[in-house]
């Protein structure tokens, strides 16, 4: 039984899960939408929303806090400077007046090969 156990394992080891999370969040920020399975979309949705909130809140922060926020985001995204720049310069300010709910999941139906439920994870319009 998995009583009070948070998160999903997705049939992967800890390192593989971390790599999958980083890659998919980077792709979401780069393309602003990704097509994936429902389990993976729910797995990365929370992390993506937390990073957008971090970028949005750093707009009104001091210079030291801005640098700290960028370093924290870079660590969570695997030190990808282009994605961090886009997150803080484009995506974060877009949601300045939004309280939360930056992503939306659209169901696409089952995948033909293994019948996995496919979804489209997108960033909502600011």
ChimeraX commands (.cxc) that place a marker at each C-alpha (Angstrom):
marker #1 position 0.00,0.00,0.00 radius 0.5
marker #1 position 1.14,3.53,-0.77 radius 0.5
marker #1 position -0.50,5.35,2.10 radius 0.5
marker #1 position 0.82,8.91,2.52 radius 0.5
marker #1 position 3.48,8.49,-0.17 radius 0.5
marker #1 position 3.71,11.59,-2.34 radius 0.5
marker #1 position 4.60,11.64,-6.02 radius 0.5
marker #1 position 4.73,9.09,-8.80 radius 0.5
marker #1 position 7.65,6.86,-9.73 radius 0.5
marker #1 position 6.73,6.42,-13.41 radius 0.5
marker #1 position 8.68,3.15,-13.52 radius 0.5
marker #1 position 12.02,4.96,-13.30 radius 0.5
marker #1 position 14.88,5.38,-10.87 radius 0.5
marker #1 position 15.36,8.67,-9.02 radius 0.5
marker #1 position 17.96,9.98,-11.47 radius 0.5
marker #1 position 15.83,9.07,-14.46 radius 0.5
marker #1 position 12.81,10.80,-12.93 radius 0.5
marker #1 position 14.82,13.96,-12.27 radius 0.5
marker #1 position 16.18,13.96,-15.82 radius 0.5
marker #1 position 12.72,13.42,-17.26 radius 0.5
marker #1 position 11.30,16.25,-15.15 radius 0.5
marker #1 position 14.05,18.69,-16.15 radius 0.5
marker #1 position 13.83,17.84,-19.83 radius 0.5
marker #1 position 10.05,18.06,-20.02 radius 0.5
marker #1 position 9.85,21.34,-18.10 radius 0.5
marker #1 position 12.55,22.83,-20.37 radius 0.5
marker #1 position 10.59,21.69,-23.43 radius 0.5
marker #1 position 7.38,23.14,-22.02 radius 0.5
marker #1 position 9.02,26.54,-21.50 radius 0.5
marker #1 position 10.75,26.45,-24.89 radius 0.5
marker #1 position 7.73,25.43,-26.99 radius 0.5
marker #1 position 4.98,26.56,-24.58 radius 0.5
marker #1 position 3.15,23.28,-25.21 radius 0.5
marker #1 position 4.05,19.61,-25.22 radius 0.5
marker #1 position 2.20,16.41,-26.11 radius 0.5
marker #1 position 2.77,13.67,-23.54 radius 0.5
marker #1 position 0.99,11.08,-21.44 radius 0.5
marker #1 position -1.39,12.18,-18.69 radius 0.5
marker #1 position 0.82,10.72,-15.92 radius 0.5
marker #1 position 3.90,12.62,-17.12 radius 0.5
marker #1 position 1.91,15.84,-17.56 radius 0.5
marker #1 position 0.63,15.67,-13.99 radius 0.5
marker #1 position 4.17,14.82,-12.84 radius 0.5
marker #1 position 5.73,17.99,-14.30 radius 0.5
marker #1 position 2.81,20.39,-13.96 radius 0.5
marker #1 position 3.50,21.33,-10.33 radius 0.5
marker #1 position 7.19,21.95,-10.90 radius 0.5
marker #1 position 6.49,24.14,-13.94 radius 0.5
marker #1 position 3.92,26.20,-12.03 radius 0.5
marker #1 position 6.30,26.69,-9.10 radius 0.5
marker #1 position 9.05,27.93,-11.44 radius 0.5
marker #1 position 6.66,30.36,-13.15 radius 0.5
marker #1 position 5.59,31.68,-9.74 radius 0.5
marker #1 position 9.26,32.09,-8.78 radius 0.5
marker #1 position 9.89,34.11,-11.96 radius 0.5
marker #1 position 6.73,36.17,-11.49 radius 0.5
marker #1 position 7.50,37.04,-7.87 radius 0.5
marker #1 position 11.11,37.98,-8.62 radius 0.5
marker #1 position 9.92,40.98,-10.68 radius 0.5
marker #1 position 9.24,42.95,-7.49 radius 0.5
marker #1 position 12.22,41.60,-5.54 radius 0.5
marker #1 position 15.57,43.18,-4.76 radius 0.5
marker #1 position 18.60,42.59,-6.95 radius 0.5
marker #1 position 20.01,39.96,-4.59 radius 0.5
marker #1 position 16.71,38.08,-4.55 radius 0.5
marker #1 position 16.49,38.25,-8.35 radius 0.5
marker #1 position 19.91,36.63,-8.70 radius 0.5
marker #1 position 18.98,34.02,-6.10 radius 0.5
marker #1 position 15.74,33.20,-7.94 radius 0.5
marker #1 position 17.57,32.81,-11.27 radius 0.5
marker #1 position 20.16,30.51,-9.68 radius 0.5
marker #1 position 17.44,28.40,-8.09 radius 0.5
marker #1 position 15.60,28.10,-11.40 radius 0.5
marker #1 position 18.83,27.27,-13.23 radius 0.5
marker #1 position 19.57,24.49,-10.75 radius 0.5
marker #1 position 16.10,23.01,-11.20 radius 0.5
marker #1 position 16.26,23.26,-15.01 radius 0.5
marker #1 position 19.73,21.76,-15.36 radius 0.5
marker #1 position 21.70,25.00,-15.89 radius 0.5
marker #1 position 20.13,25.90,-19.23 radius 0.5
marker #1 position 20.73,29.67,-19.57 radius 0.5
marker #1 position 18.42,30.16,-22.57 radius 0.5
marker #1 position 15.44,28.61,-20.80 radius 0.5
marker #1 position 16.10,30.57,-17.59 radius 0.5
marker #1 position 16.32,33.80,-19.59 radius 0.5
marker #1 position 13.03,33.07,-21.37 radius 0.5
marker #1 position 11.36,32.10,-18.08 radius 0.5
marker #1 position 12.31,35.32,-16.29 radius 0.5
marker #1 position 12.13,37.76,-19.23 radius 0.5
marker #1 position 9.06,36.51,-21.13 radius 0.5
marker #1 position 7.01,33.92,-19.24 radius 0.5
marker #1 position 7.16,35.36,-15.71 radius 0.5
marker #1 position 6.06,38.91,-16.58 radius 0.5
marker #1 position 3.25,37.53,-18.77 radius 0.5
marker #1 position 1.52,36.19,-15.64 radius 0.5
marker #1 position 2.09,39.23,-13.41 radius 0.5
marker #1 position -1.64,39.72,-12.79 radius 0.5
marker #1 position -2.58,36.04,-12.56 radius 0.5
marker #1 position -2.84,34.34,-9.16 radius 0.5
marker #1 position -1.98,30.87,-10.43 radius 0.5
marker #1 position -3.07,28.17,-12.86 radius 0.5
marker #1 position -0.53,28.88,-15.56 radius 0.5
marker #1 position -0.91,25.51,-17.33 radius 0.5
marker #1 position -3.83,23.73,-18.95 radius 0.5
marker #1 position -4.22,20.07,-19.86 radius 0.5
marker #1 position -6.27,19.07,-22.93 radius 0.5
marker #1 position -7.09,15.40,-23.35 radius 0.5
marker #1 position -6.30,14.00,-26.78 radius 0.5
marker #1 position -7.48,10.39,-26.43 radius 0.5
marker #1 position -5.54,7.13,-26.27 radius 0.5
marker #1 position -2.24,6.50,-28.03 radius 0.5
marker #1 position -2.61,3.88,-30.72 radius 0.5
marker #1 position 0.34,1.70,-29.75 radius 0.5
marker #1 position -0.29,1.07,-26.05 radius 0.5
marker #1 position -3.60,2.86,-25.35 radius 0.5
marker #1 position -1.92,5.36,-22.99 radius 0.5
marker #1 position -4.00,8.48,-22.39 radius 0.5
marker #1 position -2.38,11.35,-24.28 radius 0.5
marker #1 position -2.72,15.02,-23.34 radius 0.5
marker #1 position -1.54,18.41,-24.54 radius 0.5
marker #1 position 0.04,20.43,-21.73 radius 0.5
marker #1 position 0.05,24.14,-22.61 radius 0.5
marker #1 position 0.80,27.45,-20.96 radius 0.5
marker #1 position -2.37,29.53,-20.78 radius 0.5
marker #1 position -2.50,32.97,-22.33 radius 0.5
marker #1 position -1.49,35.66,-19.83 radius 0.5
marker link #1:1,2 radius 0.2
marker link #1:2,3 radius 0.2
marker link #1:3,4 radius 0.2
marker link #1:4,5 radius 0.2
marker link #1:5,6 radius 0.2
marker link #1:6,7 radius 0.2
marker link #1:7,8 radius 0.2
marker link #1:8,9 radius 0.2
marker link #1:9,10 radius 0.2
marker link #1:10,11 radius 0.2
marker link #1:11,12 radius 0.2
marker link #1:12,13 radius 0.2
marker link #1:13,14 radius 0.2
marker link #1:14,15 radius 0.2
marker link #1:15,16 radius 0.2
marker link #1:16,17 radius 0.2
marker link #1:17,18 radius 0.2
marker link #1:18,19 radius 0.2
marker link #1:19,20 radius 0.2
marker link #1:20,21 radius 0.2
marker link #1:21,22 radius 0.2
marker link #1:22,23 radius 0.2
marker link #1:23,24 radius 0.2
marker link #1:24,25 radius 0.2
marker link #1:25,26 radius 0.2
marker link #1:26,27 radius 0.2
marker link #1:27,28 radius 0.2
marker link #1:28,29 radius 0.2
marker link #1:29,30 radius 0.2
marker link #1:30,31 radius 0.2
marker link #1:31,32 radius 0.2
marker link #1:32,33 radius 0.2
marker link #1:33,34 radius 0.2
marker link #1:34,35 radius 0.2
marker link #1:35,36 radius 0.2
marker link #1:36,37 radius 0.2
marker link #1:37,38 radius 0.2
marker link #1:38,39 radius 0.2
marker link #1:39,40 radius 0.2
marker link #1:40,41 radius 0.2
marker link #1:41,42 radius 0.2
marker link #1:42,43 radius 0.2
marker link #1:43,44 radius 0.2
marker link #1:44,45 radius 0.2
marker link #1:45,46 radius 0.2
marker link #1:46,47 radius 0.2
marker link #1:47,48 radius 0.2
marker link #1:48,49 radius 0.2
marker link #1:49,50 radius 0.2
marker link #1:50,51 radius 0.2
marker link #1:51,52 radius 0.2
marker link #1:52,53 radius 0.2
marker link #1:53,54 radius 0.2
marker link #1:54,55 radius 0.2
marker link #1:55,56 radius 0.2
marker link #1:56,57 radius 0.2
marker link #1:57,58 radius 0.2
marker link #1:58,59 radius 0.2
marker link #1:59,60 radius 0.2
marker link #1:60,61 radius 0.2
marker link #1:61,62 radius 0.2
marker link #1:62,63 radius 0.2
marker link #1:63,64 radius 0.2
marker link #1:64,65 radius 0.2
marker link #1:65,66 radius 0.2
marker link #1:66,67 radius 0.2
marker link #1:67,68 radius 0.2
marker link #1:68,69 radius 0.2
marker link #1:69,70 radius 0.2
marker link #1:70,71 radius 0.2
marker link #1:71,72 radius 0.2
marker link #1:72,73 radius 0.2
marker link #1:73,74 radius 0.2
marker link #1:74,75 radius 0.2
marker link #1:75,76 radius 0.2
marker link #1:76,77 radius 0.2
marker link #1:77,78 radius 0.2
marker link #1:78,79 radius 0.2
marker link #1:79,80 radius 0.2
marker link #1:80,81 radius 0.2
marker link #1:81,82 radius 0.2
marker link #1:82,83 radius 0.2
marker link #1:83,84 radius 0.2
marker link #1:84,85 radius 0.2
marker link #1:85,86 radius 0.2
marker link #1:86,87 radius 0.2
marker link #1:87,88 radius 0.2
marker link #1:88,89 radius 0.2
marker link #1:89,90 radius 0.2
marker link #1:90,91 radius 0.2
marker link #1:91,92 radius 0.2
marker link #1:92,93 radius 0.2
marker link #1:93,94 radius 0.2
marker link #1:94,95 radius 0.2
marker link #1:95,96 radius 0.2
marker link #1:96,97 radius 0.2
marker link #1:97,98 radius 0.2
marker link #1:98,99 radius 0.2
marker link #1:99,100 radius 0.2
marker link #1:100,101 radius 0.2
marker link #1:101,102 radius 0.2
marker link #1:102,103 radius 0.2
marker link #1:103,104 radius 0.2
marker link #1:104,105 radius 0.2
marker link #1:105,106 radius 0.2
marker link #1:106,107 radius 0.2
marker link #1:107,108 radius 0.2
marker link #1:108,109 radius 0.2
marker link #1:109,110 radius 0.2
marker link #1:110,111 radius 0.2
marker link #1:111,112 radius 0.2
marker link #1:112,113 radius 0.2
marker link #1:113,114 radius 0.2
marker link #1:114,115 radius 0.2
marker link #1:115,116 radius 0.2
marker link #1:116,117 radius 0.2
marker link #1:117,118 radius 0.2
marker link #1:118,119 radius 0.2
marker link #1:119,120 radius 0.2
marker link #1:120,121 radius 0.2
marker link #1:121,122 radius 0.2
marker link #1:122,123 radius 0.2
marker link #1:123,124 radius 0.2
marker link #1:124,125 radius 0.2
marker link #1:125,126 radius 0.2
view
